[in-house]
Amino acid sequence: MSQFIGKGGKREEIMELSVPLFAVFGYDGVSMRDVAAVCGLTPAALYYHFSHKEDLYLEVVAHAFREKSTALLINLKDSDSPWVQLENFITNLADLAAKDEDFLRLMQWVRLDSEEVRQQKLATHVFKDLFLAVHALVAKLNTRYDPYMLSMSIIHLVLIPSEGKKIRKFMPGYRPEHDQPDLLARHVIDLLRMGLFEYRTSD
């Protein structure tokens, strides 16, 4: 169903309405005509704001990620101990993944994108700041783990169970409480506390 944007259209509203499209169909499954139709614009009016589909897509991903990233970065401030910061970050990331399905699905498509140049642009201009903040935080934990690998592991320990939420229901041992974001966050935090501490003191 199309939604009228207003005379001439507005970039912010176009990006907002484009998020569900790219979340469902991915980059290759969405055309500029699809976006124009959803926004109630002519293709010419859409091209006035975005010169080509990749420009629109990159802006849409950045738009969807910006607010989430800002909230997550607040958890990585120096006001608390590194462990408290990390626990807050994991808790809020799990909550975000559980509540915003469009955002989670969009991130899945981003990871599946095979276009390396587009991936590089997203990594550099959209995701880098948050990743660097997580990287800097885990480096303060004084473990012997590679901070890059540890940062990647933490993020994926939270996101992968959320992405597999539908199929997990059919796996042996599933219980409805497994879908609660606070339970997932506590599980990941406990794994990290045990694993990092044991690894650090094993020598």
Disulfide bonds with the S-S distance in Angstrom:
none
